[in-house]
């Protein structure tokens, strides 16, 4: 009789080798990103977040008065933060050659923005003055649109003021400009220190308008006179 080979019950021992470099860990697979998120605004995600906030404060997001609130908030945010997807260069692309090298001023441009610290509104007016370079000006309405580009996004007033001034220098090549913003912030009117009516005033000056005499003239025209 032919004897059978003995089978060991122990698993085979792994061969020893010199340790090589560690294999990098594969990154965790990310959840798919919706097409609207890629374009910069994800309405469905905002709606879901608003529902969570309503539930977190103890409300019922499915009751009659709130059932459509997430969609309403998403549409409002699309408008309030539209400036995130707009560019100052596009707004100031249209220019005109005119025989004018003195101050151009637009006052009392209505401004609505959102404080990035509390996501509460601040509102007021912006005043813009600039000295054209070589008689090159832009349409007056473009200055109002420029304010909206930077106001319609999470903001702080100081940055907003500087961004408007820097855009005039970069895209309109002005000799000088001055921007003054006056606004009331609801984050300090309706909560916190609760001082309704308090006005915050910021200014940004660039180029030749930094000269004290020229700056004083511009400020008197921007802020002087009856309101």
PyMOL commands that set and color helices and strands:
alter all, ss='L'
color gray80, all
select helices_A, chain A and resi 35-38+43-56+69-80+82-85+88-91+140-151+157-172+186-189+208-210+212-223
alter helices_A, ss='H'
color red, helices_A
select strands_A, chain A and resi 95-97+103-115+121-131+136-138+154-155+176-185+200-207
alter strands_A, ss='S'
color yellow, strands_A
deselect
rebuild
show_as cartoon
